[in-house]
Amino acid sequence: MSSTKPPNENEIPKERKPGLRSVQTTMLFRAVNPELFIKPNKPVMAFGLIAVTLCVAYLGYLHATVENKKDLYEAIDSEGSRYMRRKTSKWD
């Protein structure tokens, strides 16, 4: 009898690698889709997530403050002092 065992169906051969790293592709495909071939870098991903979150929060803050200042303008009374006043419609 030979000492070689038949390959088990649940066993992954050692020469096979998961993902697309083992598939033969062109350099153009690798250049256009680098995320498929590069291992994920957790610190860079965390930094990017925080940066995008802060940018969206800042845009939301700007939008909220513009909404509050939209109806205000600086008015000058007869004595020459300045004060903030809400815009009113002539139709009211």
Secondary structure, 3 states (H helix, E strand, C coil): CCCCCCCCCCCCCCCCCCCCCCCCCCHHHHHHCHHHCCCCCHHHHHHHHHHHHHHHHHHHHHHHHHHHHCCEEEEECCCCCEEEEECCCCCC
